[in-house]
Amino acid sequence: MTKTTNDWWKGAVIYQIYPRSFQDTTDDGRGDLAGIAQRLDHVASLGVDAIWISPFFTSPMKDFGYDVSDYRGIDPQFGTMADFDRVIARAHELGLKVLIDLVLSHTSDQHPWFHESKSSRDNAKADWYVWADPKPDGTGPTNWLSIFGGSAWQWNPKREQYYLHNFLKEQPDLNFHNPDVQEALVDVARFWLERGVDGFRLDTINFYTHDAQLRDNPGLPPEQRRADTAPAVNPYNHQSHKFDKSQPENLVFLKKLRAVMDEYGAAAVGEIGDSERAWELLEEYTRGKNGVQMSYVFDFLSGEDLTAGRIVEVFDEKARRAPDGWPCWAFSNHDVVRHMSRWNLNPAAAKAYATVLMALQGSVCLYQGEELGLPEADIAYEDLQDPYGIEFWPEFKGRDGCRTPMAWEAKANDYAGFSTVKPWLPVPEAHRALAVSEQEDDPDSLLNHYRWSIGLRQKHPALRIGDQTAMKAEGSVLSFRRAAGEDKLQIRANLSNKPAAGLAPWQVEINEG
């Protein structure tokens, strides 16, 4: 059950729902809010504290809802505001907090704000987006790159200026140097808090402000490039992103947003996308009471194998660079290859990693279908929906492989009970065999192991909020201690397929005292 105090988020387990792929109730092949309400009993049965719902706002869906054209509207494909109210009511009945995904760094180019802003250089919202004159040779104002490929600047003939877009050109960046923009976005947050939400997942939290002087990013030597923010084939990784994002002015806005959230006892988890300064930003954004409570980190979401040594390395780095920061760990989400495939896990390994995740200090995000052990789906090019994958195919196949519909009932139909019609993405046969219906009554299933491991975390204050000490790796064996008052636990985990240090392959040993 969810904790009732304002620090319920500390050590919480949050279940991410990608609404388009959760449950279809309108027979259009896409999930909807009514489907979320219908399936919340399953989520509550896991023992999690909260749900995070990916965007459902009015949108042209160029980036599947992460391009918002009305922050206060529900896109018709997901239902109505009444449907959203039913989600809130049902979640609260089940003891679940509700976080919604706020995308504040940019809007859709179909947002009324942008339509007005682009109409002239002297309208009321002319400075609500990031506009700049070209260089003398007509090229973009800076060398900044878009994560989705190409320049981060798009020419607008009406204003004869470029506008900034860190993602798709249909996603213009808001100008956070304008206090009116900040106030408008704080009002958006207040609108949803009044509606009953318990907080937010804040998309791309470090992209809010840019360098006001519009300085070029320096290059990054090959040996310093990392592929945890963008895939290795993306030249975005060739720059040191000192000026296009992660500016200190972000903290000014976060302080305003936190003040409003505190009025409602709400909490937020921010997504930090920065391969160079992620830990320092975690510290800045979550330390004290002027930022967000917790921040999403990517260390366990990258393609790097998660060995015992790697886990120790990550926590050592956190201790050194973000000692007071509060992370939110995840193995899978809607943007990365599912970890069952990324780490090539068998069922025993998946159980071991789930147990370790629930024993680590910090909060935790789970991604829908993770509890079933769903592997990454292999999506044919002709079935691709993700513009990111289409741009970088075939070296990077995009994000559709982790976004396929949830598998509920193996024998319901060809679509595993998600819909009665062909869904927006295929349902792999391998997923149907792992459906909830096939695991529900099997005490040895991965689904029931997730319930057990989450229950263990909820039972022990040491695992939710306790200190974490003596972490070390000896070969494939990870060991550490957790303690909160008299509740003390020693954890040892063999993260390999061979016996080690008295532990069987993939065995996790947890002892009290």
C-alpha positions as CSV (number, residue, x, y, z in Angstrom):
1,M,0.0,0.0,0.0
2,T,1.1,3.6,-0.6
3,K,2.6,5.5,2.2
4,T,0.3,8.3,3.5
5,T,3.0,10.9,4.5
6,N,4.3,13.5,2.2
7,D,7.6,11.5,1.8
8,W,5.7,8.5,0.3
9,W,8.0,8.9,-2.7
10,K,11.1,8.0,-0.8
11,G,11.9,4.4,-1.7
12,A,8.6,4.1,-3.6
13,V,8.0,1.7,-6.4
14,I,6.3,3.4,-9.4
15,Y,4.7,1.5,-12.3
16,Q,5.0,3.2,-15.7
17,I,2.0,2.9,-18.0
18,Y,2.3,3.7,-21.7
19,P,-1.4,4.4,-22.3
20,R,-1.4,3.7,-26.1
21,S,-0.3,0.1,-25.4
22,F,-2.0,-0.8,-22.1
23,Q,-5.6,-1.7,-22.8
24,D,-7.9,-0.8,-25.7
25,T,-11.6,-0.4,-24.8
26,T,-12.8,1.4,-27.9
27,D,-11.7,-1.1,-30.6
28,D,-9.4,1.2,-32.4
29,G,-6.2,-0.7,-31.8
30,R,-4.9,1.9,-29.3
31,G,-5.0,1.9,-25.5
32,D,-7.0,4.5,-23.6
33,L,-7.7,5.9,-20.2
34,A,-10.7,3.7,-19.7
35,G,-8.4,0.7,-20.3
36,I,-6.1,2.0,-17.6
37,A,-8.9,2.2,-15.1
38,Q,-10.0,-1.3,-16.1
39,R,-6.6,-2.9,-15.5
40,L,-5.5,-1.0,-12.3
41,D,-6.4,-4.0,-10.2
42,H,-3.4,-5.9,-11.8
43,V,-1.1,-3.0,-11.0
44,A,-2.3,-2.8,-7.4
45,S,-1.8,-6.5,-7.0
46,L,1.9,-6.0,-7.6
47,G,2.1,-4.0,-4.4
48,V,3.5,-0.8,-6.0
49,D,3.0,2.7,-4.5
50,A,2.1,4.7,-7.6
51,I,1.6,4.8,-11.3
52,W,3.2,7.1,-13.8
53,I,1.1,7.6,-16.9
54,S,2.9,8.6,-20.1
55,P,1.4,11.6,-22.0
56,F,-2.3,11.5,-22.9
57,F,-2.7,15.2,-23.7
58,T,-4.1,16.6,-26.9
59,S,-1.4,16.1,-29.5
60,P,-0.7,15.6,-33.3
61,M,1.2,12.5,-32.1
62,K,4.3,13.2,-34.1
63,D,6.2,11.9,-31.1
64,F,3.2,9.9,-29.6
65,G,2.1,12.5,-27.1
66,Y,5.4,14.0,-26.2
67,D,4.4,16.9,-28.6
68,V,1.6,18.6,-26.6
69,S,-0.8,21.0,-28.3
70,D,-3.1,21.5,-25.3
71,Y,-1.7,20.9,-21.8
72,R,-5.2,21.0,-20.3
73,G,-6.9,18.7,-22.9
74,I,-7.2,14.9,-23.2
75,D,-6.5,13.6,-26.7
76,P,-9.8,12.1,-28.0
77,Q,-8.0,8.8,-28.9
78,F,-7.4,8.3,-25.1
79,G,-10.9,9.4,-24.0
80,T,-12.3,12.3,-22.0
81,M,-11.6,14.2,-18.9
82,A,-14.3,12.1,-17.2
83,D,-12.3,9.0,-18.1
84,F,-9.2,10.6,-16.5
85,D,-11.2,11.4,-13.4
86,R,-12.2,7.7,-13.2
87,V,-8.5,6.7,-13.4
88,I,-7.7,9.0,-10.5
89,A,-10.7,7.7,-8.5
90,R,-10.0,4.1,-9.1
91,A,-6.2,4.5,-8.4
92,H,-6.9,6.2,-5.1
93,E,-9.5,3.5,-4.1
94,L,-6.7,1.0,-4.6
95,G,-4.2,3.0,-2.6
96,L,-2.2,4.1,-5.7
97,K,-0.7,7.5,-6.2
98,V,-0.9,9.0,-9.7
99,L,1.9,10.7,-11.4
100,I,1.4,12.2,-14.9
101,D,4.1,12.9,-17.5
102,L,4.5,16.6,-18.0
103,V,6.4,17.6,-21.1
104,L,7.4,21.2,-20.3
105,S,10.6,21.8,-22.3
106,H,8.8,22.0,-25.6
107,T,5.3,21.9,-27.1
108,S,3.9,20.8,-30.4
109,D,4.2,23.2,-33.3
110,Q,0.4,23.0,-33.4
111,H,0.1,24.5,-29.9
112,P,-1.7,27.9,-30.0
113,W,1.2,29.5,-28.2
114,F,3.5,28.6,-31.1
115,H,1.0,29.6,-33.8
116,E,1.0,33.1,-32.2
117,S,4.7,33.2,-31.6
118,K,5.6,32.4,-35.2
119,S,3.2,34.9,-36.6
120,S,5.5,37.9,-36.1
121,R,8.4,39.3,-34.2
122,D,6.3,41.6,-32.1
123,N,3.2,39.6,-31.0
124,A,2.4,39.0,-27.3
125,K,4.1,35.6,-27.4
126,A,6.9,36.4,-29.8
127,D,9.4,35.6,-27.1
128,W,7.7,32.4,-25.7
129,Y,9.9,30.2,-27.9
130,V,13.6,30.2,-28.7
131,W,14.1,32.4,-31.8
132,A,17.3,33.6,-33.2
133,D,18.7,35.2,-36.3
134,P,20.8,33.2,-38.7
135,K,24.6,33.6,-39.0
136,P,25.7,36.0,-41.8
137,D,26.0,33.0,-44.1
138,G,22.4,32.0,-43.5
139,T,23.1,28.9,-41.4
140,G,21.7,28.2,-38.0
141,P,22.6,30.4,-35.0
142,T,24.7,27.6,-33.3
143,N,26.1,24.2,-34.0
144,W,23.5,22.6,-31.6
145,L,22.1,19.2,-32.8
146,S,18.7,17.6,-32.3
147,I,18.6,14.3,-30.5
148,F,16.3,13.1,-33.3
149,G,18.9,13.9,-36.0
150,G,20.2,17.0,-37.8
151,S,20.4,20.6,-36.7
152,A,18.5,21.7,-33.6
153,W,17.4,24.8,-35.6
154,Q,14.5,25.1,-38.0
155,W,14.0,28.0,-40.4
156,N,10.7,29.9,-40.3
157,P,10.1,32.1,-43.3
158,K,7.4,34.3,-41.7
159,R,9.8,35.6,-39.0
160,E,12.9,35.0,-41.1
161,Q,14.4,33.4,-38.0
162,Y,15.3,30.0,-36.7
163,Y,13.6,28.3,-33.8
164,L,15.2,25.8,-31.5
165,H,14.0,22.2,-31.3
166,N,16.0,19.7,-29.3
167,F,13.9,16.9,-30.6
168,L,11.6,16.8,-33.7
169,K,11.2,20.0,-35.7
170,E,7.5,19.7,-34.8
171,Q,8.6,20.1,-31.1
172,P,9.7,23.8,-30.7
173,D,11.5,24.6,-27.4
174,L,9.9,27.0,-25.0
175,N,11.9,29.9,-23.8
176,F,12.4,29.5,-20.1
177,H,14.3,32.8,-19.9
178,N,10.8,34.4,-20.2
179,P,9.1,34.5,-16.8
180,D,5.7,34.5,-18.4
181,V,6.5,31.1,-19.9
182,Q,7.5,29.8,-16.5
183,E,4.3,31.1,-14.9
184,A,2.1,29.5,-17.6
185,L,3.8,26.2,-17.0
186,V,3.4,26.4,-13.3
187,D,-0.3,27.1,-13.9
188,V,-0.4,23.9,-16.0
189,A,1.0,21.9,-13.0
190,R,-1.5,23.6,-10.7
191,F,-4.4,22.6,-13.0
192,W,-3.6,18.9,-12.8
193,L,-2.9,19.0,-9.0
194,E,-6.3,20.5,-8.6
195,R,-7.6,17.6,-10.7
196,G,-6.2,15.2,-8.1
197,V,-2.9,14.0,-9.4
198,D,-0.2,13.3,-6.8
199,G,2.7,14.5,-8.8
200,F,4.6,14.4,-12.0
201,R,7.2,12.6,-14.1
202,L,9.0,15.6,-15.7
203,D,10.3,14.9,-19.1
204,T,13.8,16.1,-20.1
205,I,14.1,18.2,-17.0
206,N,17.6,19.4,-17.8
207,F,16.5,20.8,-21.3
208,Y,14.4,23.6,-19.9
209,T,16.9,26.4,-20.3
210,H,19.5,27.1,-23.0
211,D,22.5,29.4,-23.0
212,A,21.2,32.9,-23.5
213,Q,24.4,33.9,-25.3
214,L,23.8,31.1,-27.9
215,R,27.4,29.8,-27.7
216,D,28.5,26.8,-29.8
217,N,29.0,23.5,-28.1
218,P,32.6,22.2,-28.1
219,G,33.4,18.9,-29.7
220,L,33.8,15.7,-27.6
221,P,36.7,13.4,-28.2
222,P,35.7,9.8,-29.3
223,E,37.0,8.3,-26.0
224,Q,34.7,10.5,-24.0
225,R,31.5,9.8,-26.0
226,R,28.7,7.8,-24.3
227,A,25.6,6.3,-25.8
228,D,23.2,6.5,-22.8
229,T,21.4,9.7,-23.9
230,A,21.4,9.0,-27.7
231,P,22.4,5.8,-29.6
232,A,26.0,5.5,-30.7
233,V,25.2,6.1,-34.4
234,N,23.8,9.6,-33.6
235,P,26.3,12.5,-34.0
236,Y,24.6,14.1,-31.0
237,N,27.1,12.2,-29.0
238,H,30.0,14.0,-30.7
239,Q,29.4,17.3,-28.8
240,S,29.9,18.3,-25.2
241,H,26.5,19.7,-24.4
242,K,27.6,22.7,-22.4
243,F,25.3,25.3,-23.8
244,D,22.2,23.8,-25.3
245,K,20.9,22.3,-22.0
246,S,21.6,21.7,-18.3
247,Q,21.9,25.4,-17.5
248,P,21.9,26.7,-13.9
249,E,18.8,28.7,-14.6
250,N,16.8,25.4,-14.5
251,L,16.9,25.6,-10.7
252,V,15.0,28.9,-10.8
253,F,12.0,27.3,-12.5
254,L,12.3,24.1,-10.4
255,K,12.1,26.1,-7.2
256,K,8.8,27.7,-8.4
257,L,7.4,24.3,-9.4
258,R,8.4,22.7,-6.1
259,A,6.6,25.5,-4.2
260,V,3.4,24.7,-5.9
261,M,3.8,20.9,-5.5
262,D,4.4,21.4,-1.8
263,E,1.1,23.1,-1.4
264,Y,-0.5,19.8,-2.5
265,G,1.9,17.4,-0.9
266,A,2.9,16.3,-4.4
267,A,6.1,14.8,-5.6
268,A,8.0,14.6,-8.9
269,V,10.6,12.5,-10.6
270,G,12.7,14.3,-13.2
271,E,14.3,12.8,-16.2
272,I,17.9,13.9,-16.7
273,G,19.3,13.3,-20.1
274,D,23.0,14.2,-19.8
275,S,25.8,11.8,-20.5
276,E,28.5,14.1,-19.0
277,R,27.0,15.7,-15.9
278,A,24.1,13.4,-14.9
279,W,25.3,12.9,-11.4
280,E,26.0,16.5,-10.6
281,L,22.6,17.4,-12.0
282,L,21.0,14.8,-9.9
283,E,22.6,16.3,-6.8
284,E,21.6,19.9,-7.8
285,Y,18.0,19.0,-8.7
286,T,17.1,16.7,-5.8
287,R,19.1,18.1,-2.9
288,G,17.1,20.0,-0.3
289,K,13.6,21.3,-1.0
290,N,14.0,23.6,-4.0
291,G,14.0,21.0,-6.8
292,V,12.3,17.7,-7.5
293,Q,12.2,14.9,-4.9
294,M,13.9,12.3,-7.1
295,S,15.4,12.0,-10.5
296,Y,15.5,9.3,-13.1
297,V,19.0,8.1,-14.0
298,F,20.1,6.1,-17.0
299,D,23.0,4.0,-15.6
300,F,20.9,0.8,-15.5
301,L,19.1,1.7,-18.8
302,S,22.2,1.7,-21.1
303,G,23.4,-1.2,-23.2
304,E,26.1,-2.0,-20.7
305,D,25.8,-5.4,-19.0
306,L,24.7,-5.0,-15.4
307,T,27.3,-7.0,-13.5
308,A,28.0,-7.0,-9.8
309,G,31.0,-4.8,-10.5
310,R,29.0,-2.4,-12.6
311,I,26.4,-1.9,-9.8
312,V,29.2,-1.1,-7.3
313,E,30.8,1.3,-9.8
314,V,27.5,3.2,-10.2
315,F,26.9,3.5,-6.5
316,D,30.6,4.5,-5.9
317,E,30.1,7.2,-8.5
318,K,26.9,8.4,-6.9
319,A,28.6,8.6,-3.5
320,R,31.4,10.7,-5.0
321,R,29.4,13.0,-7.2
322,A,25.9,13.1,-5.8
323,P,26.0,12.1,-2.1
324,D,22.8,13.9,-1.2
325,G,20.9,13.1,-4.5
326,W,17.9,10.7,-4.5
327,P,17.8,8.6,-7.7
328,C,15.0,6.7,-9.2
329,W,16.3,3.4,-10.7
330,A,14.8,1.6,-13.7
331,F,15.9,-1.3,-15.9
332,S,13.3,-0.7,-18.7
333,N,11.1,2.1,-20.0
334,H,9.4,3.3,-23.2
335,D,12.7,4.6,-24.7
336,V,15.1,1.7,-24.4
337,V,15.4,-2.0,-25.4
338,R,13.6,-4.1,-22.7
339,H,16.2,-5.4,-20.3
340,M,15.2,-9.1,-20.8
341,S,16.7,-8.7,-24.3
342,R,19.3,-6.1,-23.5
343,W,21.0,-8.3,-21.0
344,N,19.8,-11.6,-22.5
345,L,18.2,-12.8,-19.3
346,N,16.6,-16.2,-18.6
347,P,13.8,-16.4,-16.1
348,A,16.1,-17.2,-13.2
349,A,18.3,-14.2,-14.0
350,A,15.3,-12.0,-14.3
351,K,14.2,-12.9,-10.8
352,A,17.6,-12.2,-9.4
353,Y,17.8,-8.8,-11.0
354,A,14.3,-7.9,-9.8
355,T,15.2,-8.8,-6.3
356,V,18.4,-6.7,-6.4
357,L,16.5,-3.8,-7.9
358,M,14.0,-3.9,-5.0
359,A,16.9,-4.0,-2.5
360,L,18.8,-1.0,-3.7
361,Q,18.7,2.4,-2.1
362,G,16.6,4.9,-4.0
363,S,13.1,4.8,-5.6
364,V,12.2,2.4,-8.4
365,C,10.3,2.7,-11.7
366,L,9.0,-0.5,-13.3
367,Y,7.8,-0.5,-16.9
368,Q,4.6,-2.2,-18.0
369,G,5.2,-5.8,-19.0
370,E,8.5,-6.0,-17.1
371,E,6.8,-8.1,-14.5
372,L,6.0,-10.6,-17.2
373,G,9.5,-10.8,-18.6
374,L,8.5,-9.5,-22.0
375,P,11.4,-9.4,-24.4
376,E,12.0,-6.7,-27.0
377,A,9.8,-7.1,-30.0
378,D,11.4,-7.3,-33.4
379,I,9.4,-4.8,-35.5
380,A,9.7,-4.9,-39.2
381,Y,10.5,-1.6,-41.0
382,E,7.1,-1.5,-42.6
383,D,5.5,-1.6,-39.2
384,L,7.6,1.1,-37.6
385,Q,5.8,4.0,-36.1
386,D,8.7,5.7,-34.2
387,P,10.2,8.7,-36.2
388,Y,13.5,8.1,-34.3
389,G,13.8,4.6,-35.5
390,I,12.8,5.5,-39.1
391,E,15.6,8.2,-39.1
392,F,18.4,5.9,-37.9
393,W,17.2,2.5,-39.3
394,P,18.7,-0.2,-39.4
395,E,21.6,0.6,-37.1
396,F,19.1,1.9,-34.5
397,K,15.6,0.4,-34.8
398,G,13.9,3.0,-32.6
399,R,11.7,2.5,-29.6
400,D,8.7,0.6,-31.0
401,G,10.2,-2.7,-29.9
402,C,9.5,-1.9,-26.2
403,R,6.2,-0.2,-26.8
404,T,4.1,-3.1,-28.1
405,P,0.8,-3.8,-26.5
406,M,0.6,-5.3,-23.0
407,A,-0.1,-9.1,-23.0
408,W,-3.1,-9.9,-20.8
409,E,-4.8,-13.1,-22.0
410,A,-2.9,-15.6,-24.1
411,K,-6.0,-17.3,-25.5
412,A,-8.3,-14.3,-25.9
413,N,-7.4,-13.6,-29.5
414,D,-4.4,-12.8,-31.6
415,Y,-3.8,-9.6,-29.7
416,A,-3.5,-11.1,-26.2
417,G,-6.6,-9.4,-24.8
418,F,-5.3,-5.9,-25.5
419,S,-7.8,-5.2,-28.3
420,T,-10.3,-6.9,-30.5
421,V,-8.8,-5.3,-33.7
422,K,-5.3,-5.1,-35.1
423,P,-3.3,-2.9,-32.7
424,W,-1.1,0.0,-33.7
425,L,2.0,-2.2,-33.1
426,P,2.1,-6.0,-33.5
427,V,1.8,-8.4,-30.5
428,P,4.6,-10.9,-30.8
429,E,3.7,-14.5,-30.3
430,A,6.4,-14.8,-27.6
431,H,4.5,-12.1,-25.6
432,R,1.2,-14.0,-25.7
433,A,2.9,-17.0,-24.1
434,L,4.0,-14.7,-21.2
435,A,0.6,-13.1,-20.7
436,V,-0.8,-12.3,-17.3
437,S,-3.3,-15.2,-17.7
438,E,-0.4,-17.7,-18.1
439,Q,1.5,-16.5,-15.0
440,E,-1.2,-15.5,-12.6
441,D,-1.7,-18.9,-10.9
442,D,1.9,-20.1,-11.2
443,P,3.7,-19.6,-7.9
444,D,7.0,-19.8,-9.6
445,S,6.2,-17.3,-12.4
446,L,8.2,-14.1,-12.8
447,L,5.0,-12.1,-12.2
448,N,4.6,-13.7,-8.8
449,H,8.2,-13.2,-8.1
450,Y,7.8,-9.4,-8.7
451,R,4.9,-9.4,-6.3
452,W,7.1,-11.2,-3.7
453,S,10.1,-8.9,-4.2
454,I,8.0,-5.7,-4.1
455,G,6.3,-7.0,-1.0
456,L,9.7,-7.6,0.6
457,R,10.6,-4.0,0.0
458,Q,7.3,-2.8,1.4
459,K,7.8,-4.9,4.5
460,H,11.2,-3.7,5.4
461,P,11.9,0.0,6.1
462,A,15.6,-0.8,5.6
463,L,14.9,-1.5,1.9
464,R,12.7,1.5,1.4
465,I,14.5,4.3,3.3
466,G,17.4,2.8,5.0
467,D,21.1,3.4,4.8
468,Q,23.1,1.4,2.3
469,T,26.7,0.4,3.3
470,A,29.5,-2.1,2.6
471,M,28.6,-2.6,-1.0
472,K,31.2,-4.7,-2.8
473,A,31.6,-7.0,-5.7
474,E,33.6,-10.2,-5.5
475,G,33.6,-11.7,-9.0
476,S,29.9,-12.2,-9.9
477,V,28.7,-11.8,-6.3
478,L,27.3,-8.5,-5.2
479,S,26.9,-7.8,-1.4
480,F,25.7,-4.9,0.6
481,R,23.9,-4.0,3.8
482,R,20.6,-2.0,4.3
483,A,19.6,-0.7,7.7
484,A,16.9,1.5,9.2
485,G,16.8,1.5,13.0
486,E,16.4,-2.1,14.2
487,D,15.6,-3.3,10.7
488,K,18.8,-4.6,9.3
489,L,19.4,-6.8,6.2
490,Q,22.4,-8.3,4.5
491,I,22.0,-9.0,0.8
492,R,24.2,-11.3,-1.3
493,A,23.4,-11.9,-5.0
494,N,25.2,-14.1,-7.5
495,L,24.6,-12.4,-10.8
496,S,25.9,-15.2,-13.0
497,N,25.0,-18.6,-14.4
498,K,27.7,-20.4,-12.4
499,P,27.9,-21.1,-8.7
500,A,30.0,-18.6,-6.7
501,A,30.9,-18.0,-3.1
502,G,28.4,-20.6,-1.8
503,L,25.6,-19.2,-3.9
504,A,23.8,-21.1,-6.7
505,P,23.6,-19.5,-10.1
506,W,21.3,-16.4,-9.9
507,Q,20.7,-16.9,-6.2
508,V,19.9,-13.9,-4.0
509,E,20.3,-14.4,-0.3
510,I,18.8,-12.0,2.2
511,N,19.4,-12.3,5.9
512,E,18.1,-10.3,8.8
513,G,20.4,-8.8,11.4
